[in-house]
């Protein structure tokens, strides 16, 4: 899910052409980027608060990549992976402004289907 190649596949649900720069280790800074219509790149900037390999990842957003401002500042996103009897359950906890909630729910619903397909392909 977090390898660059697979990340690019499932995050198409949010923005086609999405990618990231940076690392997933605790303390790493990371930029989540997507192409704009004018050919530039935009997105969010964050830091990895916690990463327990194959168990839990927590991201704190620090703002837009251009200026470290905007409605995402201080928000959190986390992924929990729980394995039971050979099956892994992914739980996504996402803190977003109310006006983003409906769109994010729809995009995550699509992304989860792609993540499941990627896991079954592995």
C-alpha positions, 0 to 999 in steps of 0.5 A: 500500500505504501510502496511508491508503485502501489501507492500511485495505483490506489491514490488515483481514486483521490487524484489521478497521477498522485505520488509522494516524495519523502519517506514513511519512517517515523519523523520523516517529512512527506509530500503528497503530490498530484498534477494540476491542469496547468502542469504544476504539482500541488498537494499536502505536506506532512510528517510521519508521527508514528510507523510500526511496520505492518501495524500502524502509520500515523501522518500529521499534515502541516499544510499545502506544499506551497506554503504550509498553510490551509485547512489541512494544517494539524489534521491527522490520518492513520492506517491500522493493519490487523492480521487475524487468521491470515487475513489483514484488516485495514482501518483508516482514521481520517480527520478532515474539515466537515466540507471534505467529509462526503468527498473523502468518504466516496474517494476512500470507498473507491481506494479501498477496492483498489487496495484489496485488489493489490493485496490479492495480486501480491 
